[in-house]
Amino acid sequence: MIQQQWTYKPFDEAMAKTIAEEFNLPPLIAKVMALRGIINREQSRHFFFPDRDKLHSPFLMEDMEKAVLRLHEQIESEGGIVVFGDYDVDGTSGTSLLYLFLKSVGVEVHYYIPDRENEGYGLSKKGIEYAQYIGASLLITCDCAINAFGQIDYANELEVDVIITDHHKPDEKLPNAFAILNPNRFDCDYPFKGLCGAGVAFKFALAYCEKYGKDPELVWEHSDLAAIATAADLVPIVDENRIIVQDGIKRISTGAKPGVKALLKTGGLWDKEVTVGRLVFWFSPKINAAGRLGDAGRAVKLLTTKNFIYAMEVAKELERENDRRKEITQHMVEEAIMMVNGTCDLEKDNAIVLAKKGWHHGVVGIVASRIKELYYKPTIIIGIDDNGGRGSCRSIPKFDMVDALAHCKEFLNGFGGHPIAAGLSIDTDKVDNFKQSLLAVANKQIKAEQLQPRLKIDSEMKLTDINGRFLKFLSSLEPYGPGNMRPTFAAKNVKVEGLPRLIGKTYDTLKFMVKHDQSIFEAIGFGMAEHYEKLIRNEPIDIAFAIGENEWNGRKTIQLELKDIKLGGKNA
């Protein structure tokens, strides 16, 4: 494993001192606030008390007026509508949100989720033909189609108008859709660019309510779906997303939707606090499992049903499929590691590109993430079958994967996504040329220092600083997520108390007690078994950690969630 370099986030000491004086706060709390830009009472109110009224007007988004008018025209004419969504959590949650909202305002609405294996990513001709077949002259996409030029032209030929709702990075040229709602359009001045696909759909629904005098609660009752998508898509939990997620988590916790309640119960979350982290790691993979190994439309059925018994049946089915997905993933990760060790020149090349026939398209993204984390290099994993290759890409900071793919587009049938996570399709006979082209781009653009993983730490602290007031402050910072991550702290020269244990199904999780002065806390390190030897040397250690809680049998205790462990004084 590559050693992480600990770096402390820079902050304005004078500003932190001013914050401490104005709010009468301990220096450590003031420092955390300064790092988040909460420097006065107005910003404090805005951050700590998210308010629906603080959402930006949806009509600031380019084409919103046009899209709302077209939707109303369809509703007035009693024409049918098809919502076409991507097969991931963002797409299926957003599709469910739009489907339920449109039904609530009396629309004849249908949904279509493409088959990952047979149709691939994005708006498909089959979906467009389905809309024409059922007589729906309006199709609304969710979380896709921003680069679907040919498909939009095909829809126009069939006289099916398309309203695109998406958030992915577009080309400067846009498809010839009736309307395109995407805050990341180059010509869009919408003030917040961090919405996920379901977030854009959420704003579209709010815009319709505002324009035609509908109760916005018809939209807000689905903030749980927007929150699930926002968490799963790893967009920043700031600005509008913070408001939507906070409201959505409250609704998720009530289990108002049978499908959401069923996922909480089958995932062992029903009696636990719902957090963004638990949505990402425990909840969302079950929704994703529907499309990774089977029909993603099941996710929409689950999230929109009113029948709890049916919801439990689907949720249990997805739980089983997710377990099978884990087995497939583990096997592919092991194969990928063997290929890296046998075929990659890690000293020379700044990226990893692996392709193999038989690799499951549904899990290449997870495998790419694992390999990227293991070697800390941009990674592309391509699964090949008789129809060609489909790949998933994961990058590191400051290396824009979409731009890198654009340099190699002569070898690709299609690509798209975000700077850190993207996807591609390719003919099998072009994989080798693509690999050499991508490696050339990475070797030219990536500097050696970029390949050194850095652990950013908010502040050094003493374990004695962990008290009731500090824990209450940390709680007030929630919901955590990208852009507002749980603070990471460092404590130096702490003592390991007692004998450390290795736990979990694969015994790769560390659990032990740490002590400094009279303060003693439980610490847990997921996937950190390689640090075990440091803990039994009877020497002081330095730890980097976030402060969380462990729930067991209805009892909550403070738990330090470890990010890294070094022998005392070895963290330069």
Secondary structure, DSSP 8 states (H G I E B T S, - for coil): ----EEEE----HHHHHHHHHHHT--HHHHHHHHHTT--SHHHHHHHHS--GGGS--GGGSTTHHHHHHHHHHHHHTT--EEEEE-SSHHHHHHHHHHHHHHHHTT--EEEE---TTTT-SS--HHHHHHHHHTT--EEEEES--TT-HHHHHHHHHTT-EEEEE--S---SS----SEEE-TTSTT---S-----HHHHHHHHHHHHHHHHT--THHHHTTHHHHHHHHHHTT---SHHHHHHHHHHHHHHHHT-SHHHHHHHHHTT-TTS---HHHIIIIIHHHHHHHHHHS-THHHHHHHH---HHHHHHHHHHHHHHHHHHHHHHHHHHHHHHHHHHHH--TTT-SSEEEEEET--GGGHHHHHHHHHHHH-S-EEEEEEETTEEEEEEE--TT--HHHHHHHTGGG-SEEEE-SSEEEEEE-GGGHHHHHHHHHHHHHHH--GGGGS-EEEESEE--GGG--HHHHHHHHHT-S-BTTB----EEEEEEEEEEEEEEESTTS-EEEEEEEETTEEEEEEETT-GGGHHHHTS---EEEEEEEEEEEETTEEEEEEEEEEEEETT---
